[in-house]
Amino acid sequence: MKSNHHLHLDARQRSASNFHHSHSGDLGCKPNSSCANLYRTGQLRRAFLPTVTTTGPSNTGCAYTQTWLANYTDGCGNPADEVSITYTWTQDTEAPVISTTATSGDLGCNPTVVAPTFTGLDNCEGPFLPTVTTTGPSNTGCAYTQTWLANYTDGCNNAADEVGITYTWTQDSEAPVISTTASSGNLGCNPTVVAPTFTGLDNCEGPFLPTVTTTGPSNTGCAYTQTWLANYTDACNNAADEVSITYTWTQDTEAPVISTTATSGDLGCNPTVVAPTFTGLDNCEGTFIPTVTTTGPSNTGCAYTQTWFGQLHRCMQQCGC
């Protein structure tokens, strides 16, 4: 039986013998040695640069994509699991365009205001609905205005040129009013006829001058009449109530004529005195009965005299004697 000393010596000798018989070199792939265990546990793995390939960017319209593929095969022909990275993005520097068939302008009076419509087209996104804003109508008196603003910003923050439409119109359903200080009536005889004056006021237009028409004076004999008509229609076709003034008068500068078949003279002795009769004719009033006055007979002794006066009664003659 060997002693422990000899046992340890034999072990050392065998180990040295084995070391001297080992050779450095390539173990190849999947070696059956303790080195293989080191590879399997990753203790002998080393960093490497994978082979990266890409076909470059491709696009459909503005939508771009690009993929990178990373591969590697080690010296033993073991391929790494392929790793890929794909980026997508939008390539767009063109502003979208907003359009409308509406045009700014005046809509006239009391319109039904319909908001304008806007459409949009973007080189990438295609048709779109713009964002339309308005603060609503504003007015100064009867004059109204309203503006609509259309805007849009696409996904790449390209802003369209703002498009605005402004409508103006007049809101007025109230009739203008015509006034005058004159009043219709009879001007008497042979007046100086002065045409009446008219003024006007409209809720939207303010003061105005009415349109005054007259056909001039007309008459039947000496009786004259003339009418003035004042009218006005505002810009929204609201017509004022017509105001009329009519003057009447008598045009007469000709004196009436009194006649009698009697003649002044001496009736002789002891006559039956019969008062003379008088008739009258006026160019305006026609025939009339004169007013006959007398102070009665007067005498100087046996000589008598009596005078009768025929006159047109003043209350019957409008234009005086």
FIVO-730136 format. One record per residue (C-alpha): residue number from 0; residue in three letters; x, y, z. Coordinates in pm, 1 decimal. Each point is the difference from the previous one (the first is absolute). Layout:
BEGIN
<node nr="NUM" rest="ALA" east="X" north="Y" up="Z"/>
...
***
This chain:
BEGIN
<node nr="0" rest="MET" east="0.0" north="0.0" up="0.0"/>
<node nr="1" rest="LYS" east="137.2" north="337.9" up="-103.5"/>
<node nr="2" rest="SER" east="34.8" north="273.9" up="245.5"/>
<node nr="3" rest="ASN" east="-181.2" north="325.9" up="-32.5"/>
<node nr="4" rest="HIS" east="324.2" north="160.5" up="-102.2"/>
<node nr="5" rest="HIS" east="29.3" north="-225.7" up="-296.4"/>
<node nr="6" rest="LEU" east="-363.3" north="55.9" up="-90.2"/>
<node nr="7" rest="HIS" east="45.0" north="374.8" up="-13.4"/>
<node nr="8" rest="LEU" east="315.7" north="-39.4" up="-198.1"/>
<node nr="9" rest="ASP" east="-169.4" north="-223.1" up="-255.0"/>
<node nr="10" rest="ALA" east="-277.6" north="251.5" up="-40.7"/>
<node nr="11" rest="ARG" east="242.6" north="281.1" up="-61.3"/>
<node nr="12" rest="GLN" east="191.2" north="-208.8" up="-249.0"/>
<node nr="13" rest="ARG" east="-314.5" north="-92.4" up="-192.5"/>
<node nr="14" rest="SER" east="-111.3" north="359.6" up="-13.8"/>
<node nr="15" rest="ALA" east="335.6" north="115.7" up="-127.7"/>
<node nr="16" rest="SER" east="-2.7" north="-276.3" up="-252.7"/>
<node nr="17" rest="ASN" east="-342.3" north="100.9" up="-124.3"/>
<node nr="18" rest="PHE" east="98.9" north="369.2" up="-28.4"/>
<node nr="19" rest="HIS" east="306.3" north="-89.7" up="-205.7"/>
<node nr="20" rest="HIS" east="-209.8" north="-207.8" up="-238.2"/>
<node nr="21" rest="SER" east="-270.5" north="282.1" up="-59.5"/>
<node nr="22" rest="HIS" east="21.1" north="213.3" up="-313.2"/>
<node nr="23" rest="SER" east="-111.4" north="361.1" up="-62.5"/>
<node nr="24" rest="GLY" east="-223.1" north="50.1" up="-302.6"/>
<node nr="25" rest="ASP" east="-345.3" north="42.8" up="-139.7"/>
<node nr="26" rest="LEU" east="-257.2" north="-209.4" up="175.4"/>
<node nr="27" rest="GLY" east="-234.0" north="31.3" up="-292.4"/>
<node nr="28" rest="CYS" east="-368.7" north="28.7" up="46.6"/>
<node nr="29" rest="LYS" east="-188.7" north="-146.3" up="291.2"/>
<node nr="30" rest="PRO" east="310.4" north="-134.8" up="175.1"/>
<node nr="31" rest="ASN" east="-40.2" north="-267.9" up="264.8"/>
<node nr="32" rest="SER" east="221.5" north="174.5" up="247.7"/>
<node nr="33" rest="SER" east="-29.7" north="229.9" up="291.6"/>
<node nr="34" rest="CYS" east="46.6" north="289.4" up="-250.6"/>
<node nr="35" rest="ALA" east="-329.7" north="-89.7" up="-155.0"/>
<node nr="36" rest="ASN" east="-163.4" north="59.6" up="331.7"/>
<node nr="37" rest="LEU" east="157.4" north="345.4" up="7.7"/>
<node nr="38" rest="TYR" east="-147.1" north="80.5" up="-342.2"/>
<node nr="39" rest="ARG" east="-338.7" north="-125.7" up="107.9"/>
<node nr="40" rest="THR" east="-4.4" north="211.0" up="312.6"/>
<node nr="41" rest="GLY" east="96.2" north="310.9" up="-199.8"/>
<node nr="42" rest="GLN" east="327.1" north="49.6" up="176.9"/>
<node nr="43" rest="LEU" east="188.0" north="-8.3" up="-329.8"/>
<node nr="44" rest="ARG" east="-255.2" north="195.6" up="-215.2"/>
<node nr="45" rest="ARG" east="133.5" north="310.3" up="-169.0"/>
<node nr="46" rest="ALA" east="-164.9" north="312.3" up="-142.8"/>
<node nr="47" rest="PHE" east="-31.6" north="19.5" up="-376.3"/>
<node nr="48" rest="LEU" east="-141.7" north="239.4" up="-258.2"/>
<node nr="49" rest="PRO" east="-305.9" north="-146.6" up="-172.8"/>
<node nr="50" rest="THR" east="-48.2" north="37.6" up="-370.7"/>
<node nr="51" rest="VAL" east="-270.7" north="266.3" up="-47.2"/>
<node nr="52" rest="THR" east="-191.4" north="28.2" up="-324.9"/>
<node nr="53" rest="THR" east="-284.3" north="223.1" up="-121.4"/>
<node nr="54" rest="THR" east="-167.7" north="51.8" up="-333.0"/>
<node nr="55" rest="GLY" east="-43.3" north="366.8" up="83.1"/>
<node nr="56" rest="PRO" east="-321.9" north="190.5" up="52.3"/>
<node nr="57" rest="SER" east="-315.6" north="-78.5" up="-193.6"/>
<node nr="58" rest="ASN" east="-323.6" north="191.8" up="-6.8"/>
<node nr="59" rest="THR" east="-362.3" north="5.0" up="-93.5"/>
<node nr="60" rest="GLY" east="-76.0" north="363.0" up="-49.6"/>
<node nr="61" rest="CYS" east="127.8" north="188.5" up="300.5"/>
<node nr="62" rest="ALA" east="23.0" north="-312.4" up="220.5"/>
<node nr="63" rest="TYR" east="359.9" north="-118.8" up="17.8"/>
<node nr="64" rest="THR" east="152.2" north="-314.6" up="153.3"/>
<node nr="65" rest="GLN" east="350.9" north="-145.6" up="33.2"/>
<node nr="66" rest="THR" east="117.0" north="-325.4" up="155.1"/>
<node nr="67" rest="TRP" east="349.6" north="-97.1" up="114.5"/>
<node nr="68" rest="LEU" east="89.1" north="-372.0" up="35.9"/>
<node nr="69" rest="ALA" east="289.2" north="-105.9" up="225.8"/>
<node nr="70" rest="ASN" east="152.4" north="-347.3" up="-56.2"/>
<node nr="71" rest="TYR" east="309.1" north="-193.4" up="104.6"/>
<node nr="72" rest="THR" east="132.5" north="-351.5" up="-38.0"/>
<node nr="73" rest="ASP" east="287.5" north="-107.6" up="218.6"/>
<node nr="74" rest="GLY" east="299.2" north="-203.8" up="-100.0"/>
<node nr="75" rest="CYS" east="-187.6" north="-318.8" up="66.6"/>
<node nr="76" rest="GLY" east="-284.5" north="90.4" up="-231.6"/>
<node nr="77" rest="ASN" east="-241.1" north="87.6" up="278.0"/>
<node nr="78" rest="PRO" east="-224.1" north="282.1" up="-124.7"/>
<node nr="79" rest="ALA" east="-126.6" north="257.1" up="246.4"/>
<node nr="80" rest="ASP" east="-372.0" north="62.9" up="19.4"/>
<node nr="81" rest="GLU" east="-62.1" north="279.6" up="-246.1"/>
<node nr="82" rest="VAL" east="-83.0" north="332.2" up="163.8"/>
<node nr="83" rest="SER" east="-195.9" north="262.5" up="-195.4"/>
<node nr="84" rest="ILE" east="-86.2" north="360.4" up="65.3"/>
<node nr="85" rest="THR" east="-267.4" north="177.2" up="-207.4"/>
<node nr="86" rest="TYR" east="-62.0" north="373.2" up="1.0"/>
<node nr="87" rest="THR" east="-306.2" north="162.7" up="-152.1"/>
<node nr="88" rest="TRP" east="-51.1" north="372.4" up="-55.3"/>
<node nr="89" rest="THR" east="-184.6" north="254.8" up="-207.3"/>
<node nr="90" rest="GLN" east="187.0" north="214.4" up="-247.0"/>
<node nr="91" rest="ASP" east="-209.7" north="317.5" up="-43.3"/>
<node nr="92" rest="THR" east="103.2" north="364.8" up="-28.5"/>
<node nr="93" rest="GLU" east="-290.2" north="112.5" up="-218.8"/>
<node nr="94" rest="ALA" east="-279.0" north="209.7" up="146.8"/>
<node nr="95" rest="PRO" east="-359.6" north="-118.3" up="-39.2"/>
<node nr="96" rest="VAL" east="-232.0" north="210.8" up="-215.6"/>
<node nr="97" rest="ILE" east="-343.0" north="134.2" up="103.0"/>
<node nr="98" rest="SER" east="-257.3" north="91.1" up="-265.0"/>
<node nr="99" rest="THR" east="-351.7" north="141.6" up="-17.3"/>
<node nr="100" rest="THR" east="-244.2" north="91.1" up="-275.2"/>
<node nr="101" rest="ALA" east="-132.6" north="286.2" up="212.0"/>
<node nr="102" rest="THR" east="111.6" north="358.5" up="-54.7"/>
<node nr="103" rest="SER" east="-4.7" north="289.0" up="241.2"/>
<node nr="104" rest="GLY" east="-253.9" north="270.1" up="-76.2"/>
<node nr="105" rest="ASP" east="-323.6" north="176.6" up="84.3"/>
<node nr="106" rest="LEU" east="-313.4" north="-214.6" up="30.9"/>
<node nr="107" rest="GLY" east="-243.2" north="289.7" up="-30.8"/>
<node nr="108" rest="CYS" east="-295.7" north="50.6" up="231.8"/>
<node nr="109" rest="ASN" east="-138.2" north="-241.1" up="258.8"/>
<node nr="110" rest="PRO" east="167.8" north="-308.9" up="-148.9"/>
<node nr="111" rest="THR" east="-9.3" north="-355.0" up="129.4"/>
<node nr="112" rest="VAL" east="366.4" north="-26.7" up="89.7"/>
<node nr="113" rest="VAL" east="144.4" north="-343.1" up="-76.6"/>
<node nr="114" rest="ALA" east="351.1" north="-70.3" up="122.9"/>
<node nr="115" rest="PRO" east="252.4" north="-61.4" up="-279.9"/>
<node nr="116" rest="THR" east="135.7" north="-351.6" up="-43.6"/>
<node nr="117" rest="PHE" east="370.1" north="-80.6" up="-17.3"/>
<node nr="118" rest="THR" east="183.9" north="-306.1" up="-127.5"/>
<node nr="119" rest="GLY" east="361.1" north="-104.5" up="36.5"/>
<node nr="120" rest="LEU" east="258.4" north="-211.4" up="-178.7"/>
<node nr="121" rest="ASP" east="334.4" north="-113.1" up="140.7"/>
<node nr="122" rest="ASN" east="275.1" north="-161.8" up="-207.2"/>
<node nr="123" rest="CYS" east="34.3" north="-274.6" up="259.7"/>
<node nr="124" rest="GLU" east="-329.4" north="-25.9" up="185.2"/>
<node nr="125" rest="GLY" east="-224.7" north="62.0" up="-298.1"/>
<node nr="126" rest="PRO" east="-334.5" north="178.5" up="47.0"/>
<node nr="127" rest="PHE" east="-67.8" north="151.3" up="342.1"/>
<node nr="128" rest="LEU" east="-254.6" north="221.7" up="173.4"/>
<node nr="129" rest="PRO" east="151.6" north="332.5" up="105.0"/>
<node nr="130" rest="THR" east="-65.8" north="146.0" up="342.9"/>
<node nr="131" rest="VAL" east="-242.4" north="288.5" up="-53.2"/>
<node nr="132" rest="THR" east="-47.0" north="270.3" up="263.6"/>
<node nr="133" rest="THR" east="-214.9" north="313.4" up="19.2"/>
<node nr="134" rest="THR" east="-78.7" north="246.5" up="275.0"/>
<node nr="135" rest="GLY" east="-350.3" north="38.4" up="-139.9"/>
<node nr="136" rest="PRO" east="-156.5" north="308.9" up="-157.1"/>
<node nr="137" rest="SER" east="78.9" north="351.0" up="122.5"/>
<node nr="138" rest="ASN" east="-169.6" north="322.5" up="-96.0"/>
<node nr="139" rest="THR" east="10.6" north="374.8" up="3.0"/>
<node nr="140" rest="GLY" east="-362.2" north="101.9" up="-19.1"/>
<node nr="141" rest="CYS" east="-159.1" north="-187.1" up="-288.1"/>
<node nr="142" rest="ALA" east="334.2" north="-88.9" up="-163.4"/>
<node nr="143" rest="TYR" east="96.8" north="-358.2" up="82.7"/>
<node nr="144" rest="THR" east="318.3" north="-196.6" up="-65.9"/>
<node nr="145" rest="GLN" east="121.1" north="-352.8" up="70.2"/>
<node nr="146" rest="THR" east="331.4" north="-169.8" up="-75.9"/>
<node nr="147" rest="TRP" east="81.0" north="-370.6" up="-14.3"/>
<node nr="148" rest="LEU" east="364.1" north="-116.9" up="28.8"/>
<node nr="149" rest="ALA" east="109.0" north="-344.4" up="-122.8"/>
<node nr="150" rest="ASN" east="325.8" north="-153.4" up="127.6"/>
<node nr="151" rest="TYR" east="174.0" north="-337.1" up="1.3"/>
<node nr="152" rest="THR" east="335.9" north="-142.2" up="111.8"/>
<node nr="153" rest="ASP" east="100.6" north="-344.2" up="-126.5"/>
<node nr="154" rest="GLY" east="170.8" north="-280.1" up="190.5"/>
<node nr="155" rest="CYS" east="343.7" north="143.6" up="-75.4"/>
<node nr="156" rest="ASN" east="-97.3" north="340.8" up="136.2"/>
<node nr="157" rest="ASN" east="-25.5" north="160.1" up="-343.4"/>
<node nr="158" rest="ALA" east="-260.5" north="276.2" up="29.1"/>
<node nr="159" rest="ALA" east="-230.2" north="88.1" up="-289.0"/>
<node nr="160" rest="ASP" east="-36.8" north="362.5" up="-101.5"/>
<node nr="161" rest="GLU" east="-300.7" north="132.2" up="187.1"/>
<node nr="162" rest="VAL" east="-304.7" north="62.2" up="-220.4"/>
<node nr="163" rest="GLY" east="-257.4" north="258.4" up="109.7"/>
<node nr="164" rest="ILE" east="-344.8" north="85.8" up="-135.1"/>
<node nr="165" rest="THR" east="-177.8" north="318.5" up="111.6"/>
<node nr="166" rest="TYR" east="-365.5" north="73.8" up="-68.8"/>
<node nr="167" rest="THR" east="-159.6" north="340.7" up="51.2"/>
<node nr="168" rest="TRP" east="-370.5" north="78.3" up="-9.4"/>
<node nr="169" rest="THR" east="-268.2" north="242.1" up="114.9"/>
<node nr="170" rest="GLN" east="-260.6" north="-106.6" up="252.7"/>
<node nr="171" rest="ASP" east="-299.2" north="230.0" up="-47.4"/>
<node nr="172" rest="SER" east="-372.1" north="-74.0" up="-6.3"/>
<node nr="173" rest="GLU" east="-117.7" north="335.7" up="136.7"/>
<node nr="174" rest="ALA" east="-169.4" north="253.0" up="-226.1"/>
<node nr="175" rest="PRO" east="139.3" north="354.3" up="-20.0"/>
<node nr="176" rest="VAL" east="-217.4" north="286.3" up="127.1"/>
<node nr="177" rest="ILE" east="-91.0" north="318.2" up="-190.7"/>
<node nr="178" rest="SER" east="-104.3" north="314.9" up="185.2"/>
<node nr="179" rest="THR" east="-113.3" north="353.6" up="-82.1"/>
<node nr="180" rest="THR" east="-106.9" north="306.7" up="194.6"/>
<node nr="181" rest="ALA" east="-245.0" north="95.5" up="-273.7"/>
<node nr="182" rest="SER" east="-367.8" north="-88.1" up="12.8"/>
<node nr="183" rest="SER" east="-254.7" north="-30.0" up="-274.0"/>
<node nr="184" rest="GLY" east="-258.8" north="279.7" up="-28.2"/>
<node nr="185" rest="ASN" east="-141.9" north="299.6" up="-185.2"/>
<node nr="186" rest="LEU" east="238.9" north="285.8" up="-69.5"/>
<node nr="187" rest="GLY" east="-273.6" north="253.6" up="-80.3"/>
<node nr="188" rest="CYS" east="7.9" north="231.9" up="-300.5"/>
<node nr="189" rest="ASN" east="290.7" north="57.8" up="-232.5"/>
<node nr="190" rest="PRO" east="266.1" north="-136.4" up="238.1"/>
<node nr="191" rest="THR" east="369.7" north="-33.3" up="-66.1"/>
<node nr="192" rest="VAL" east="14.6" north="-377.5" up="1.6"/>
<node nr="193" rest="VAL" east="314.9" north="-137.4" up="162.0"/>
<node nr="194" rest="ALA" east="62.1" north="-373.0" up="-28.7"/>
<node nr="195" rest="PRO" east="1.6" north="-181.8" up="334.5"/>
<node nr="196" rest="THR" east="330.3" north="-139.3" up="124.7"/>
<node nr="197" rest="PHE" east="50.1" north="-359.6" up="111.9"/>
<node nr="198" rest="THR" east="270.2" north="-165.7" up="206.2"/>
<node nr="199" rest="GLY" east="77.5" north="-365.6" up="59.9"/>
<node nr="200" rest="LEU" east="166.3" north="-224.9" up="256.1"/>
<node nr="201" rest="ASP" east="102.8" north="-362.0" up="-50.3"/>
<node nr="202" rest="ASN" east="110.4" north="-233.5" up="277.1"/>
<node nr="203" rest="CYS" east="303.6" north="-107.2" up="-203.3"/>
<node nr="204" rest="GLU" east="79.0" north="282.4" up="-240.6"/>
<node nr="205" rest="GLY" east="-84.2" north="285.4" up="233.6"/>
<node nr="206" rest="PRO" east="-141.7" north="327.2" up="-141.3"/>
<node nr="207" rest="PHE" east="-101.0" north="0.6" up="-365.0"/>
<node nr="208" rest="LEU" east="-175.5" north="220.8" up="-254.0"/>
<node nr="209" rest="PRO" east="-326.3" north="-154.4" up="-116.4"/>
<node nr="210" rest="THR" east="-90.9" north="-7.9" up="-366.3"/>
<node nr="211" rest="VAL" east="-272.8" north="262.4" up="-46.2"/>
<node nr="212" rest="THR" east="-222.4" north="-1.3" up="-306.3"/>
<node nr="213" rest="THR" east="-287.6" north="215.4" up="-116.2"/>
<node nr="214" rest="THR" east="-195.1" north="23.5" up="-322.3"/>
<node nr="215" rest="GLY" east="-30.5" north="372.3" up="53.1"/>
<node nr="216" rest="PRO" east="-316.5" north="198.8" up="70.1"/>
<node nr="217" rest="SER" east="-331.3" north="-93.9" up="-154.9"/>
<node nr="218" rest="ASN" east="-320.2" north="198.7" up="-0.4"/>
<node nr="219" rest="THR" east="-366.1" north="2.3" up="-66.6"/>
<node nr="220" rest="GLY" east="-74.9" north="357.9" up="-83.5"/>
<node nr="221" rest="CYS" east="155.2" north="216.2" up="266.6"/>
<node nr="222" rest="ALA" east="33.3" north="-286.4" up="250.4"/>
<node nr="223" rest="TYR" east="356.8" north="-125.3" up="4.7"/>
<node nr="224" rest="THR" east="159.4" north="-298.7" up="171.5"/>
<node nr="225" rest="GLN" east="347.6" north="-146.6" up="16.6"/>
<node nr="226" rest="THR" east="128.9" north="-309.9" up="173.7"/>
<node nr="227" rest="TRP" east="357.6" north="-92.3" up="91.4"/>
<node nr="228" rest="LEU" east="89.2" north="-364.3" up="64.1"/>
<node nr="229" rest="ALA" east="309.9" north="-90.9" up="201.1"/>
<node nr="230" rest="ASN" east="141.5" north="-353.0" up="-27.5"/>
<node nr="231" rest="TYR" east="316.7" north="-186.2" up="86.3"/>
<node nr="232" rest="THR" east="122.9" north="-358.7" up="-19.6"/>
<node nr="233" rest="ASP" east="316.8" north="-92.5" up="188.1"/>
<node nr="234" rest="ALA" east="281.2" north="-220.1" up="-121.9"/>
<node nr="235" rest="CYS" east="-171.2" north="-309.5" up="136.6"/>
<node nr="236" rest="ASN" east="-318.2" north="77.1" up="-194.9"/>
<node nr="237" rest="ASN" east="-194.6" north="110.9" up="306.7"/>
<node nr="238" rest="ALA" east="-247.2" north="262.9" up="-122.9"/>
<node nr="239" rest="ALA" east="-104.4" north="295.1" up="215.2"/>
<node nr="240" rest="ASP" east="-367.5" north="77.9" up="39.5"/>
<node nr="241" rest="GLU" east="-80.8" north="257.6" up="-264.0"/>
<node nr="242" rest="VAL" east="-62.6" north="348.2" up="137.6"/>
<node nr="243" rest="SER" east="-212.7" north="243.5" up="-202.1"/>
<node nr="244" rest="ILE" east="-81.7" north="367.1" up="35.6"/>
<node nr="245" rest="THR" east="-284.9" north="158.4" up="-200.1"/>
<node nr="246" rest="TYR" east="-56.3" north="373.3" up="-28.8"/>
<node nr="247" rest="THR" east="-316.2" north="153.2" up="-140.7"/>
<node nr="248" rest="TRP" east="-52.9" north="365.0" up="-90.3"/>
<node nr="249" rest="THR" east="-196.3" north="236.6" up="-219.4"/>
<node nr="250" rest="GLN" east="169.4" north="178.2" up="-282.8"/>
<node nr="251" rest="ASP" east="-210.8" north="310.9" up="-71.6"/>
<node nr="252" rest="THR" east="104.1" north="354.9" up="-75.6"/>
<node nr="253" rest="GLU" east="-308.4" north="91.2" up="-209.8"/>
<node nr="254" rest="ALA" east="-276.8" north="216.0" up="150.8"/>
<node nr="255" rest="PRO" east="-358.0" north="-126.5" up="-12.4"/>
<node nr="256" rest="VAL" east="-247.2" north="190.6" up="-218.4"/>
<node nr="257" rest="ILE" east="-338.5" north="134.3" up="115.7"/>
<node nr="258" rest="SER" east="-263.0" north="84.4" up="-260.0"/>
<node nr="259" rest="THR" east="-348.5" north="150.1" up="-11.1"/>
<node nr="260" rest="THR" east="-246.8" north="81.8" up="-271.2"/>
<node nr="261" rest="ALA" east="-102.8" north="307.9" up="190.7"/>
<node nr="262" rest="THR" east="144.8" north="338.3" up="-79.4"/>
<node nr="263" rest="SER" east="23.4" north="297.3" up="219.2"/>
<node nr="264" rest="GLY" east="-238.1" north="284.9" up="-96.7"/>
<node nr="265" rest="ASP" east="-306.8" north="212.8" up="75.5"/>
<node nr="266" rest="LEU" east="-320.3" north="-195.6" up="57.0"/>
<node nr="267" rest="GLY" east="-223.6" north="305.4" up="-47.9"/>
<node nr="268" rest="CYS" east="-282.2" north="95.3" up="229.9"/>
<node nr="269" rest="ASN" east="-140.5" north="-213.9" up="269.5"/>
<node nr="270" rest="PRO" east="144.1" north="-332.7" up="-128.0"/>
<node nr="271" rest="THR" east="-35.5" north="-336.5" up="158.6"/>
<node nr="272" rest="VAL" east="363.9" north="-50.2" up="88.7"/>
<node nr="273" rest="VAL" east="112.8" north="-354.5" up="-55.6"/>
<node nr="274" rest="ALA" east="349.0" north="-90.3" up="120.5"/>
<node nr="275" rest="PRO" east="231.7" north="-97.8" up="-280.7"/>
<node nr="276" rest="THR" east="117.7" north="-361.8" up="-22.4"/>
<node nr="277" rest="PHE" east="364.9" north="-101.4" up="-24.4"/>
<node nr="278" rest="THR" east="170.0" north="-318.0" up="-115.0"/>
<node nr="279" rest="GLY" east="360.9" north="-106.3" up="38.1"/>
<node nr="280" rest="LEU" east="259.4" north="-215.8" up="-178.5"/>
<node nr="281" rest="ASP" east="342.6" north="-100.7" up="136.2"/>
<node nr="282" rest="ASN" east="270.1" north="-173.0" up="-202.8"/>
<node nr="283" rest="CYS" east="52.1" north="-246.8" up="280.7"/>
<node nr="284" rest="GLU" east="-326.6" north="-18.6" up="191.2"/>
<node nr="285" rest="GLY" east="-231.8" north="39.7" up="-294.7"/>
<node nr="286" rest="THR" east="-333.6" north="178.1" up="40.4"/>
<node nr="287" rest="PHE" east="-84.4" north="156.8" up="328.2"/>
<node nr="288" rest="ILE" east="-265.0" north="227.5" up="151.2"/>
<node nr="289" rest="PRO" east="149.4" north="331.4" up="92.7"/>
<node nr="290" rest="THR" east="-66.0" north="157.8" up="331.9"/>
<node nr="291" rest="VAL" east="-213.5" north="309.4" up="-66.5"/>
<node nr="292" rest="THR" east="2.0" north="284.6" up="246.6"/>
<node nr="293" rest="THR" east="-176.9" north="333.5" up="7.4"/>
<node nr="294" rest="THR" east="-38.2" north="274.8" up="255.1"/>
<node nr="295" rest="GLY" east="-351.3" north="54.1" up="-116.8"/>
<node nr="296" rest="PRO" east="-143.9" north="305.5" up="-179.4"/>
<node nr="297" rest="SER" east="113.5" north="348.6" up="87.5"/>
<node nr="298" rest="ASN" east="-150.5" north="329.1" up="-121.5"/>
<node nr="299" rest="THR" east="40.4" north="366.6" up="-27.8"/>
<node nr="300" rest="GLY" east="-350.0" north="130.6" up="-6.2"/>
<node nr="301" rest="CYS" east="-193.8" north="-190.3" up="-264.1"/>
<node nr="302" rest="ALA" east="313.0" north="-128.9" up="-169.2"/>
<node nr="303" rest="TYR" east="72.5" north="-361.6" up="108.1"/>
<node nr="304" rest="THR" east="293.7" north="-222.6" up="-61.6"/>
<node nr="305" rest="GLN" east="96.4" north="-355.6" up="98.2"/>
<node nr="306" rest="THR" east="313.6" north="-200.4" up="-76.6"/>
<node nr="307" rest="TRP" east="47.9" north="-376.8" up="7.9"/>
<node nr="308" rest="PHE" east="346.0" north="-164.5" up="22.2"/>
<node nr="309" rest="GLY" east="54.4" north="-354.1" up="-121.5"/>
<node nr="310" rest="GLN" east="304.7" north="-177.5" up="150.6"/>
<node nr="311" rest="LEU" east="141.6" north="-351.0" up="29.2"/>
<node nr="312" rest="HIS" east="-31.1" north="-109.8" up="360.1"/>
<node nr="313" rest="ARG" east="350.8" north="-43.2" up="141.6"/>
<node nr="314" rest="CYS" east="-75.8" north="-330.7" up="161.1"/>
<node nr="315" rest="MET" east="-85.2" north="-136.2" up="-341.4"/>
<node nr="316" rest="GLN" east="308.3" north="128.6" up="-177.1"/>
<node nr="317" rest="GLN" east="309.2" north="-188.0" up="121.3"/>
<node nr="318" rest="CYS" east="254.0" north="219.7" up="-170.1"/>
<node nr="319" rest="GLY" east="-152.2" north="343.5" up="84.4"/>
<node nr="320" rest="CYS" east="-181.5" north="255.1" up="-216.7"/>
***
